[in-house]
Amino acid sequence: MKWIKKILFPIFSLFLLQQSIEIMKQVMASGSDDFTTLETLFVAFLLALYITGIFAFIGFAYPTNRILPAAYYKIKNPKRLKQVYQLLGVKYFRAFLLAFFWGHKKNARKYFNGTRSGLKNFIYQANQSEFGHFAAFITITLLSIVLLIQSYLLLFIFLSALNIIANLYPVILQRYHRIRIEKLRLN
């Protein structure tokens, strides 16, 4: 079964990459005023979903967290991270995830089963998730800048807002979890 993931998931990632490129071609071939507000929101949603999916699917098949050095995953200034967490209201994002997805025991047990080996798996999954969201955040941010330069202001605003919610908040949340995990590991 693992070999299927190693083959199919990268194919899904390539498909999403191709779809993202096609959407961008269509956007660039049209004027910034050619889309209604609802169409612009829909395009932003698809771009955010597809680009995040590119990194998610490849991360389901391969240990993509290793692309970044181990030093990246170490929290250098926990106090500042906690301030950013509070300032951006990431706790509400966390509450939303717990209420609608992670609060279900079946979903939570996939990542942490309460054992020491479960903690190791949780750390791996958190690093994988963080890398996927971080890579998507950087990619979408760069794409958003291109859209802004090309005068797609509304698309830039929608895509940037979705990027913050769908990618920046999860990165901050994973890093915040890492502070808490380190306390457990030290005990």
C-alpha positions as CSV (number, residue, x, y, z in Angstrom):
1,M,0.0,0.0,0.0
2,K,2.9,2.4,0.8
3,W,4.2,2.1,-2.8
4,I,0.8,3.3,-4.1
5,K,1.2,6.5,-2.0
6,K,4.8,7.0,-3.2
7,I,3.6,6.9,-6.8
8,L,0.0,8.3,-6.8
9,F,0.5,11.2,-4.4
10,P,3.3,12.8,-6.3
11,I,1.1,12.4,-9.4
12,F,-1.7,14.3,-7.5
13,S,0.9,17.0,-6.7
14,L,1.9,17.3,-10.3
15,F,-1.8,17.5,-11.3
16,L,-2.4,20.3,-8.8
17,L,0.7,22.1,-10.1
18,Q,-0.5,21.9,-13.6
19,Q,-4.0,23.1,-12.6
20,S,-2.4,26.1,-10.7
21,I,-0.4,27.0,-13.8
22,E,-3.5,26.8,-16.0
23,I,-5.5,29.1,-13.6
24,M,-2.6,31.6,-13.6
25,K,-2.4,31.5,-17.4
26,Q,-6.1,32.3,-17.6
27,V,-5.9,35.1,-15.0
28,M,-2.9,36.7,-16.8
29,A,-4.6,36.4,-20.2
30,S,-7.6,38.4,-18.8
31,G,-7.7,41.9,-17.3
32,S,-8.0,42.5,-13.6
33,D,-11.5,43.8,-14.2
34,D,-12.7,40.8,-16.1
35,F,-13.8,38.9,-13.0
36,T,-16.6,39.6,-10.6
37,T,-15.8,39.7,-6.9
38,L,-17.3,36.2,-6.4
39,E,-15.3,34.9,-9.3
40,T,-12.1,36.5,-7.9
41,L,-12.7,34.9,-4.5
42,F,-13.3,31.5,-6.2
43,V,-10.0,31.8,-8.2
44,A,-8.2,32.8,-5.0
45,F,-9.7,29.8,-3.2
46,L,-8.7,27.4,-5.9
47,L,-5.2,28.7,-6.1
48,A,-4.7,28.5,-2.3
49,L,-6.2,25.0,-2.2
50,Y,-4.2,23.7,-5.2
51,I,-0.9,25.1,-4.1
52,T,-1.3,24.0,-0.5
53,G,-2.3,20.6,-1.9
54,I,0.8,20.3,-4.0
55,F,2.9,20.3,-0.8
56,A,0.4,18.3,1.2
57,F,0.2,15.3,-1.2
58,I,4.0,15.1,-1.7
59,G,4.3,15.3,2.1
60,F,1.9,12.4,2.6
61,A,4.3,10.2,0.5
62,Y,7.8,11.5,1.4
63,P,9.5,13.0,4.5
64,T,9.5,16.5,3.1
65,N,10.3,18.1,6.5
66,R,13.9,17.0,5.9
67,I,14.2,19.6,3.1
68,L,14.7,22.2,5.9
69,P,17.6,21.9,8.3
70,A,16.8,20.6,11.8
71,A,17.7,24.0,13.2
72,Y,14.6,25.4,11.5
73,Y,12.4,23.3,13.7
74,K,14.0,24.5,16.9
75,I,12.2,27.4,18.6
76,K,14.7,30.1,19.3
77,N,12.5,32.7,20.9
78,P,9.4,31.0,22.5
79,K,8.3,34.3,24.2
80,R,8.0,36.1,20.8
81,L,6.2,33.1,19.3
82,K,3.7,33.1,22.1
83,Q,3.2,36.9,21.6
84,V,2.6,36.3,17.8
85,Y,0.2,33.4,18.7
86,Q,-1.8,35.7,21.0
87,L,-1.7,38.8,18.7
88,L,-2.9,36.9,15.6
89,G,-5.6,35.0,17.6
90,V,-4.3,31.6,16.5
91,K,-6.0,30.1,19.6
92,Y,-9.3,30.7,17.8
93,F,-8.0,28.9,14.7
94,R,-6.9,26.0,17.0
95,A,-10.4,26.0,18.6
96,F,-12.0,25.8,15.2
97,L,-9.7,22.8,14.2
98,L,-10.5,21.0,17.5
99,A,-14.2,21.6,17.1
100,F,-14.5,20.4,13.6
101,F,-11.7,18.0,13.0
102,W,-9.0,17.2,15.6
103,G,-11.4,17.0,18.5
104,H,-12.6,13.7,17.3
105,K,-10.7,10.9,19.0
106,K,-10.3,8.8,15.8
107,N,-8.6,11.7,14.0
108,A,-6.5,12.7,17.1
109,R,-5.2,9.1,17.6
110,K,-3.7,9.0,14.1
111,Y,-1.2,11.5,15.3
112,F,-0.8,10.9,19.0
113,N,-1.8,7.8,20.9
114,G,-0.5,8.8,24.3
115,T,2.7,6.7,24.2
116,R,6.3,7.8,23.9
117,S,6.4,6.4,20.3
118,G,3.2,8.3,19.7
119,L,4.9,11.5,20.8
120,K,7.7,10.7,18.3
121,N,5.1,10.2,15.5
122,F,3.3,13.5,16.6
123,I,6.6,15.4,16.3
124,Y,7.2,13.9,12.8
125,Q,3.6,14.7,11.7
126,A,3.9,18.2,13.1
127,N,7.2,18.8,11.2
128,Q,5.7,17.4,8.0
129,S,2.6,19.6,8.4
130,E,4.7,22.7,9.2
131,F,6.9,22.2,6.2
132,G,3.9,21.7,3.8
133,H,2.2,24.8,5.1
134,F,5.4,26.9,5.2
135,A,6.3,25.9,1.6
136,A,2.8,26.7,0.4
137,F,2.8,30.0,2.4
138,I,6.1,31.1,0.7
139,T,4.9,30.0,-2.8
140,I,1.5,31.7,-2.5
141,T,3.1,34.9,-1.0
142,L,5.4,35.1,-4.1
143,L,2.5,34.5,-6.4
144,S,0.5,37.1,-4.6
145,I,3.3,39.7,-5.1
146,V,3.3,38.9,-8.8
147,L,-0.5,39.4,-8.9
148,L,-0.2,42.7,-7.1
149,I,2.5,43.9,-9.5
150,Q,0.2,42.9,-12.4
151,S,-2.6,45.1,-10.8
152,Y,-4.8,42.2,-9.7
153,L,-5.5,44.0,-6.3
154,L,-8.7,42.1,-5.3
155,L,-7.2,38.7,-6.2
156,F,-4.0,39.7,-4.2
157,I,-6.2,40.6,-1.2
158,F,-8.3,37.4,-1.3
159,L,-5.3,35.1,-1.9
160,S,-3.2,36.8,0.8
161,A,-6.1,36.5,3.3
162,L,-6.6,32.8,2.5
163,N,-2.9,32.2,2.6
164,I,-2.7,33.6,6.1
165,I,-5.6,31.5,7.4
166,A,-4.7,28.3,5.5
167,N,-0.9,28.3,5.8
168,L,0.5,30.9,8.2
169,Y,-1.8,30.1,11.1
170,P,-1.0,26.3,10.8
171,V,2.8,27.1,10.8
172,I,2.4,29.2,13.9
173,L,0.3,26.6,15.6
174,Q,2.8,23.8,14.8
175,R,5.6,25.9,16.2
176,Y,3.5,26.7,19.3
177,H,2.9,22.9,19.8
178,R,6.7,22.4,19.6
179,I,7.2,24.7,22.6
180,R,4.7,22.5,24.6
181,I,6.3,19.3,23.3
182,E,9.7,20.4,24.4
183,K,8.4,20.8,27.9
184,L,7.2,17.2,27.8
185,R,10.4,15.9,26.4
186,L,12.4,17.6,29.2
187,N,10.3,16.0,31.9
